[in-house]
Amino acid sequence: MVYAGDDEYMLDPSRRVTLPVRWRAEKKQGDEFWVLPWPLVKRDYLLVLPVPRFEQMMASVGQASLSDERSLAVARAISGRAQLLKLDKSSRFLLPEILTSAVGIKSSVKFVGMMGWFEIWDPKRHADSTANNDLVAAQAVVGMKL
């Protein structure tokens, strides 16, 4: 599944939100996602990872030595905040208050596709935080082999 584009949706009174139609998997394996506030300290948005991508990330963290305090701190920060969310029959999922309050989401959300995963932002926070993205991207693309 490729997550591309962005969409804005309202949360219902129970903090449920519908996944954009083009991101819905045809098979049951795409109905669960790991969600956590990201980045770890700043907490601007919700990072939403399909289960295989989250498992890949945790396997990478798990490769470190059990005596490596930095790696243990990363594992605690990620696994301690991550929540597994499942889509209902209407392709909605409930965003727990602990997640929405961590990133300032109140009544609406902005989904932002990031190819292999996606982000969920408060729309105003997204606009404020990404105002310079086009300039940064234009400078970065010069050194990339696209």
C-alpha positions as CSV (number, residue, x, y, z in Angstrom):
1,M,0.0,0.0,0.0
2,V,1.3,3.4,-0.9
3,Y,0.0,6.3,1.2
4,A,0.1,9.5,-0.9
5,G,-1.8,12.8,-0.8
6,D,-3.4,14.5,2.0
7,D,-7.0,14.9,3.3
8,E,-8.8,16.7,6.1
9,Y,-11.6,15.1,8.1
10,M,-13.6,15.9,11.1
11,L,-13.5,13.7,14.2
12,D,-16.9,12.5,15.3
13,P,-17.9,13.1,19.0
14,S,-16.3,9.8,20.0
15,R,-13.0,10.8,18.3
16,R,-13.5,8.4,15.5
17,V,-12.2,9.3,12.0
18,T,-12.6,7.6,8.6
19,L,-9.5,6.5,6.7
20,P,-9.3,8.1,3.3
21,V,-10.9,5.8,0.6
22,R,-7.8,5.5,-1.5
23,W,-5.8,4.1,1.5
24,R,-8.1,1.3,2.3
25,A,-6.7,-2.1,1.8
26,E,-8.8,-4.7,0.0
27,K,-7.7,-7.5,2.4
28,K,-8.0,-7.8,6.2
29,Q,-4.3,-7.5,6.7
30,G,-4.5,-3.7,6.2
31,D,-7.0,-3.0,9.0
32,E,-4.6,-2.6,11.9
33,F,-2.1,0.2,12.5
34,W,0.4,1.1,15.2
35,V,0.0,4.8,16.2
36,L,2.3,6.9,18.4
37,P,3.0,10.6,19.0
38,W,6.0,11.7,16.9
39,P,8.7,12.9,17.0
40,L,9.5,11.4,20.4
41,V,10.1,14.7,22.3
42,K,8.4,17.3,20.1
43,R,5.2,15.3,19.5
44,D,3.9,17.3,16.5
45,Y,1.7,14.6,14.9
46,L,0.6,11.0,15.1
47,L,2.9,8.6,13.2
48,V,0.7,5.8,11.8
49,L,2.6,2.6,10.7
50,P,1.2,-0.5,9.1
51,V,1.9,-3.5,11.4
52,P,4.8,-4.9,9.2
53,R,6.5,-1.4,9.2
54,F,6.2,-1.1,13.0
55,E,7.6,-4.7,13.4
56,Q,10.5,-3.7,11.2
57,M,11.2,-0.6,13.3
58,M,11.0,-2.6,16.6
59,A,13.2,-5.3,15.2
60,S,15.8,-2.7,14.4
61,V,15.6,-1.4,18.0
62,G,15.7,-4.9,19.3
63,Q,19.0,-5.6,17.7
64,A,20.8,-3.4,20.2
65,S,22.5,-4.8,23.3
66,L,20.4,-5.0,26.4
67,S,23.2,-3.0,28.1
68,D,22.9,-0.1,25.6
69,E,20.9,2.5,27.6
70,R,20.2,4.7,24.6
71,S,18.6,1.8,22.7
72,L,16.7,0.8,25.8
73,A,15.4,4.4,26.1
74,V,14.3,4.3,22.4
75,A,12.5,1.0,22.9
76,R,10.7,2.3,26.0
77,A,9.7,5.6,24.4
78,I,8.3,3.8,21.3
79,S,6.7,0.7,22.8
80,G,5.4,2.6,25.8
81,R,3.5,5.1,23.7
82,A,2.4,3.0,20.7
83,Q,-1.1,1.8,20.5
84,L,-2.5,-0.7,18.1
85,L,-5.7,0.6,16.4
86,K,-8.1,-1.5,14.3
87,L,-10.4,-0.2,11.6
88,D,-14.1,-0.9,12.2
89,K,-16.4,-2.1,9.4
90,S,-16.9,1.5,8.2
91,S,-13.1,2.0,7.9
92,R,-13.0,4.2,10.9
93,F,-10.7,4.1,13.9
94,L,-11.0,5.6,17.3
95,L,-8.2,8.0,18.2
96,P,-7.7,7.6,22.0
97,E,-7.6,10.9,23.9
98,I,-4.1,10.1,25.2
99,L,-3.0,10.3,21.5
100,T,-5.0,13.3,20.4
101,S,-4.2,15.4,23.4
102,A,-0.5,14.6,23.0
103,V,-0.4,16.3,19.5
104,G,-3.1,18.9,19.9
105,I,-5.8,17.3,17.9
106,K,-9.3,18.6,18.8
107,S,-12.0,18.4,16.2
108,S,-10.4,17.8,12.8
109,V,-7.4,16.0,11.5
110,K,-5.2,16.2,8.4
111,F,-4.0,12.9,7.0
112,V,-0.6,13.2,5.2
113,G,0.6,10.3,3.1
114,M,4.3,9.4,3.5
115,M,4.5,6.5,1.0
116,G,4.9,3.5,3.3
117,W,3.1,5.1,6.3
118,F,1.1,8.2,7.1
119,E,0.8,11.0,9.6
120,I,-2.2,12.5,11.3
121,W,-1.9,16.2,12.2
122,D,-4.0,18.9,13.7
123,P,-4.6,21.0,10.5
124,K,-3.3,24.3,12.0
125,R,-0.3,22.7,13.5
126,H,0.5,21.0,10.2
127,A,0.3,24.4,8.3
128,D,2.5,26.0,10.9
129,S,5.1,23.2,11.1
130,T,5.4,22.6,7.4
131,A,5.4,26.1,6.0
132,N,9.0,25.8,4.7
133,N,8.7,22.2,3.4
134,D,8.7,23.1,-0.3
135,L,11.9,25.2,0.1
136,V,13.7,22.4,2.1
137,A,12.5,19.8,-0.4
138,A,13.7,21.9,-3.4
139,Q,17.1,22.1,-1.8
140,A,17.3,18.4,-0.8
141,V,16.1,17.0,-4.2
142,V,19.2,18.4,-5.9
143,G,21.3,15.7,-4.2
144,M,18.9,12.9,-4.7
145,K,18.7,10.4,-7.5
146,L,15.0,10.5,-8.4
